[in-house]
Amino acid sequence: MSGTAAFLWAAAAGLAISVLDHAAMAGQPKRQRRFDLTDPAYLLKFFGHPLAGGLLAAAYAASRNDATPLVAVTLGAAAPGIWRTIVRSGAAIARLLLGRLPAPGRGQTLV
């Protein structure tokens, strides 16, 4: 599978998840909705999810010859959680390597 094909499969899955999230809010009154399509932050999430998934799947397809559409769809749908885990792991590793960064929430200052 090419990187472009993986990107498109994953982006389609991410868009499907974004549409399902938006459709889940349709039954709520406008006052009770957390976000709508007029909110810039929600628009970033709505369109960012497919792009983040596409990037992840394209990188996977570029590094492995056995990438399949099902793997790309799975990566596209799960992209926000995967990226969140990567960022949190990177921060924890940086704290361990540098040894001087405070852990989140402890209120320590850098020395």
N, C-alpha and C positions, 0 to 999 in steps of 0.2 A: 504494500500500500504506500502510495506517495504521501509526502508531507501535506500537500494541498488537499488530497482526499481525506486524510485524517483530520485536518483542520475543519473542513466542511462538515464531516460527520459529527465532530464534537461540538461545533458551533450550532448545528441544528438541534442537538440534544440540549445544550445550554439554553437555547431560545425556547425550546419546549418547556423546560423547567421554569423559565421566566414567565412564560404565558400562563402556565398552570398556577404559579404564585399569584399572578395578577387576577386570574379568574377566580381564585379562592376568595378574593376580597370583594367580588361583585355583589354578593348577597348582603354585605354590610352597609349600613347607612353611611353616607359620606363623612359625617362627623366622627364615626368610630373607626374609619380606615386609618391605618398607620401612615400610608403613603398613597400617592396616586401618580399618574403619568405627567402631572404638571410640576412635580417636585424634582429638581435637578439631581438630587442625591439618589432618588429612586430610579430615574432614567439611567444614571451611571450604573447602578446595579443591574437594571433590566438588560442593558446592552453590554455591560462589562462581563457578565457571566458567560455568554457565548464566546466572547473574545478570549477570556482567560482559559476556558476549556479548549478552544481551538489551538491556542499557543501550547498548552500542555500536551495535547494529542499530537501536534506537529513535531514537537521535540521528541516525543516517544517514538513516533514513526521514523524519524530521522536516525534514531539510535538503535532501532531494532528492525530486522528484516521480516519478522513474523507478526508485525502489527496487523490487526484485523479491524473491520468496521465496528464490531461489538466492543472491542477494547476502546476505540476512539469515542464511541457513544458513552461508554461508562465514564471515561475520563472527562468528557464534556459535561455530563450531568453532575459529577462529583467535584468539579474543579474548585469551587470556593472553599470547600472543606480541605481539599488537598493543599491548596496554596496557603491556607491559614496554618496548617500543620507544618509546612515547609518554613514559613516565616517564624513561627514560634520555636521550632527546633533550631533554626539559625541563631536566634537571639539567645537561646540557652547555651548553645555551643560557644558563642562569642563571650558570654559571661564567664564560662569555664576557662576559656583560653586567656582572656584578659585578666580575670580574677579580681578586677576592681569595680566592675559594673554592679550596681545594686540590683537585687531581684525586684520585679514589679510589686508595688504595693507596700514596700517596707519603709519608704520615706527616707532612704539613705541618700547621701550626696556623694558625688565622686571626689576622691581624694587625690 
